[in-house]
Amino acid sequence: MEKFPLKNQSIINQIKFVVSIAVLTVTFLSTSIQLASAIEGNETDRLALLTLKQHLVGANSPGPLLSWNASLHFCYWYGIRCDRNRQRVIGLQLGTLKVAAAGTITPSIGNLSALRVVNLSDNSLQGTIPREFGYLKQLRLLDLSNNDLHGNIPIELNNCSSMQNINLILNSLTGKIPFGSSDYHMKNLTMLTLAANYLSGGIPSSLANLSSLDFLELSRNQLEGNLPNDLSRLSNLKVLVFSRNNLSGTIPSSIYNLSSLTYIDMGSNKLSGEIAPEIGFLFPKLEILYIGGNQFTGKIPISLANISSLDQLDINSNGFCGPVPENLGKLQNLSLLAIDYNHLGSGKDGDLDFVSSLTNLLELSATNSK
């Protein structure tokens, strides 16, 4: 094999040396960039937390947030959870601890881009929900319940593609429900709790795009209009609650396709029409059925007795008529039966025959409204 002349070999050695130096330089620079990025991430998170603290406590005593100071790495601050490398904040858990007194949530929370869990519940927070929450692509749980937040729910929350649980119950939020737009992708959301606010407008059909939803709680708002047919697309739905609103119209036949439902509360609305006679075959897993305080008419479906899992049945304060089905005694798990304030019976002997069938229900503790 032909060998390179000495001169050429020297040049090759020089090239190898230069390449080696270049590789070491690139490796060093790459490591430096990664380290600088980590430090920058740390500093960004630390500054965001300090700004958050300032807005949460304001002029009040810092209380549990006293540890949020320069003497400790922020990963050891109260209520903070970081990743394994202590580089980024992934959890902000300050719920039910009264860390704030009429404080607010600063938009700087959007700089904590690695956050997975935010719990600021039960802290008397005021102000609005920052739209910067929409920057938190890894956020899975958002609990701002039991505060005094007002204004609209920011539509930017739909950008949180990893979201699994949103709880905004017990606030003073207004405007329309913004979730489920086809322009966004919140396909992992399983729980949506918006009860006890001042939300208005109708129940949006777009909620049907939240394909993983199994818990939907919209009670005690100012919602109106008909129930959307598209809710029937929520095939995983187990809990459906929209009581104490101003909803009207009949129950769409498509709703009866939600065979996974275990809890239905439509009470205290303006719903009307008759209940499907075959309801007892359509909701085989149902445990709770509250439809009291509406304008339903017709007879109490005999098929209800086929829902062996039924624990509570409240149909009070409606326009139901005719006899009370005697086969309700088959519901061995029934603990509450509320049928008062209807037009039941015919005014003839036998109207109370159903009572004898209930004597075998050992769990039944009350027969009046909830």
Backbone hydrogen bonds, N-H to C=O, Kabsch-Sander energy under -0.5 kcal/mol:
donor,donor_aa,acceptor,acceptor_aa,energy
9,Q,5,P,-2.5
10,S,6,L,-2.2
11,I,7,K,-1.9
12,I,8,N,-2.5
13,N,9,Q,-2.3
14,Q,10,S,-2.2
15,I,11,I,-2.6
16,K,12,I,-2.7
17,F,13,N,-2.2
18,V,14,Q,-2.6
19,V,15,I,-2.9
20,S,16,K,-2.5
21,I,17,F,-2.5
22,A,18,V,-2.4
23,V,19,V,-2.8
24,L,20,S,-2.6
25,T,21,I,-2.4
26,V,22,A,-2.9
27,T,23,V,-2.9
28,F,24,L,-2.7
29,L,25,T,-3.0
30,S,26,V,-3.1
31,T,27,T,-2.7
32,S,28,F,-2.8
33,I,29,L,-2.8
34,Q,30,S,-2.5
35,L,31,T,-2.8
36,A,32,S,-3.1
37,S,33,I,-2.6
38,A,34,Q,-2.5
39,I,35,L,-2.9
40,E,36,A,-3.0
41,G,37,S,-2.8
42,N,38,A,-2.7
43,E,39,I,-2.9
44,T,40,E,-2.8
45,D,41,G,-2.4
46,R,42,N,-2.8
47,L,43,E,-2.5
48,A,44,T,-2.1
49,L,45,D,-2.3
50,L,46,R,-2.1
51,T,47,L,-2.2
52,L,48,A,-2.3
53,K,49,L,-2.8
54,Q,50,L,-2.1
55,H,51,T,-1.7
56,L,52,L,-2.4
57,V,53,K,-2.4
58,G,53,K,-0.5
58,G,54,Q,-1.4
60,N,57,V,-2.7
65,L,62,P,-2.7
66,L,63,G,-1.9
67,S,64,P,-0.8
68,W,65,L,-1.7
69,N,67,S,-2.1
72,L,69,N,-1.4
76,Y,73,H,-2.7
77,W,74,F,-1.6
80,I,77,W,-1.8
81,R,91,G,-2.3
83,D,88,R,-1.9
86,R,83,D,-1.8
90,I,81,R,-2.8
91,G,81,R,-2.2
92,L,117,V,-2.5
93,Q,79,G,-2.9
94,L,92,L,-0.7
94,L,119,N,-2.8
96,T,121,S,-2.5
97,L,94,L,-0.7
98,K,122,D,-0.8
101,A,56,L,-0.7
102,A,124,S,-0.7
104,T,55,H,-1.8
106,T,104,T,-0.6
109,I,106,T,-1.9
110,G,107,P,-2.2
111,N,108,S,-2.1
112,L,109,I,-1.4
113,S,111,N,-1.9
115,L,112,L,-2.1
116,R,90,I,-3.1
117,V,90,I,-1.8
118,V,141,L,-2.3
119,N,92,L,-3.2
120,L,143,D,-2.7
122,D,145,S,-2.6
124,S,146,N,-0.7
126,Q,103,G,-3.4
133,F,130,P,-1.5
134,G,131,R,-2.0
135,Y,132,E,-2.0
136,L,133,F,-1.9
137,K,135,Y,-1.7
138,Q,113,S,-0.5
139,L,136,L,-1.3
140,R,116,R,-3.3
141,L,116,R,-2.0
142,L,165,N,-2.5
143,D,118,V,-2.8
144,L,142,L,-0.6
144,L,167,N,-2.4
146,N,169,I,-2.7
147,N,170,L,-1.4
148,D,125,L,-2.7
150,H,127,G,-2.6
151,G,172,S,-0.6
153,I,174,T,-0.5
157,L,154,P,-1.7
158,N,155,I,-1.9
159,N,156,E,-2.2
160,C,157,L,-1.9
161,S,159,N,-2.0
162,S,137,K,-0.7
163,M,160,C,-1.8
164,Q,140,R,-3.1
165,N,140,R,-2.3
166,I,191,M,-2.3
167,N,142,L,-2.8
168,L,193,T,-3.1
170,L,195,A,-1.7
171,N,196,A,-1.3
172,S,149,L,-2.8
174,T,151,G,-2.1
175,G,198,Y,-0.5
181,S,178,P,-0.6
184,Y,181,S,-2.0
185,H,158,N,-0.6
189,L,186,M,-0.9
190,T,164,Q,-2.6
191,M,164,Q,-2.0
192,L,215,F,-2.4
193,T,166,I,-2.6
194,L,192,L,-0.5
194,L,217,E,-3.1
196,A,219,S,-2.0
197,N,220,R,-1.0
198,Y,173,L,-2.6
200,S,175,G,-2.4
201,G,222,Q,-0.5
207,L,204,P,-1.6
208,A,205,S,-2.0
209,N,206,S,-2.3
210,L,207,L,-1.9
211,S,209,N,-1.9
213,L,210,L,-2.1
214,D,190,T,-2.7
215,F,190,T,-1.6
216,L,239,V,-2.4
217,E,192,L,-2.5
218,L,216,L,-0.5
218,L,241,V,-3.5
220,R,243,S,-2.1
221,N,244,R,-0.7
222,Q,199,L,-2.6
224,E,201,G,-2.3
225,G,246,N,-0.7
231,L,228,P,-1.2
232,S,229,N,-1.9
233,R,230,D,-2.4
234,L,231,L,-2.0
235,S,233,R,-2.1
237,L,234,L,-1.8
238,K,214,D,-2.2
239,V,214,D,-2.0
240,L,263,Y,-2.6
241,V,216,L,-2.6
242,F,265,D,-2.6
244,R,267,G,-2.3
245,N,268,S,-0.8
246,N,223,L,-3.0
248,S,225,G,-2.2
249,G,270,K,-0.7
255,I,252,P,-1.5
256,Y,252,P,-0.6
256,Y,253,S,-1.0
257,N,254,S,-1.9
258,L,255,I,-2.0
259,S,257,N,-2.2
261,L,258,L,-1.6
262,T,238,K,-3.1
263,Y,238,K,-2.1
264,I,288,I,-2.1
265,D,240,L,-2.3
266,M,290,Y,-3.1
267,G,290,Y,-0.5
268,S,292,G,-2.7
269,N,293,G,-0.8
270,K,247,L,-2.9
272,S,249,G,-2.3
273,G,295,Q,-0.6
275,I,297,T,-0.5
279,I,276,A,-2.0
281,F,278,E,-2.3
282,L,278,E,-0.9
282,L,279,I,-0.7
283,F,279,I,-1.6
285,K,259,S,-0.6
286,L,283,F,-1.4
287,E,262,T,-2.8
288,I,262,T,-1.9
289,L,312,Q,-2.3
290,Y,264,I,-2.7
291,I,289,L,-0.6
291,I,314,D,-3.1
292,G,314,D,-0.6
293,G,316,N,-2.4
294,N,317,S,-0.6
295,Q,271,L,-3.0
297,T,273,G,-2.3
298,G,319,G,-0.6
300,I,321,C,-0.5
303,S,277,P,-0.7
304,L,301,P,-1.4
305,A,302,I,-1.6
306,N,303,S,-2.3
307,I,304,L,-1.9
308,S,306,N,-1.5
310,L,307,I,-2.0
311,D,287,E,-3.1
312,Q,287,E,-2.1
313,L,336,L,-2.5
314,D,289,L,-2.7
315,I,313,L,-0.5
315,I,338,A,-3.0
317,S,340,D,-2.2
318,N,341,Y,-1.0
319,G,296,F,-2.9
321,C,298,G,-2.3
322,G,343,H,-0.8
322,G,345,G,-0.7
328,L,325,P,-1.1
329,G,326,E,-1.0
330,K,327,N,-2.2
331,L,328,L,-1.9
332,Q,330,K,-1.9
334,L,331,L,-1.8
335,S,311,D,-3.7
336,L,311,D,-1.5
337,L,366,A,-1.7
338,A,313,L,-2.6
339,I,337,L,-0.6
339,I,367,T,-0.7
343,H,320,F,-3.0
345,G,322,G,-3.1
351,D,348,K,-1.4
353,D,350,G,-1.6
355,V,352,L,-1.4
356,S,353,D,-0.8
357,S,353,D,-0.6
357,S,354,F,-0.8
358,L,354,F,-0.6
358,L,355,V,-1.3
359,T,355,V,-0.5
359,T,356,S,-0.7
361,L,358,L,-1.8
362,L,360,N,-1.3
364,L,361,L,-0.9
365,S,335,S,-2.0
366,A,335,S,-0.8
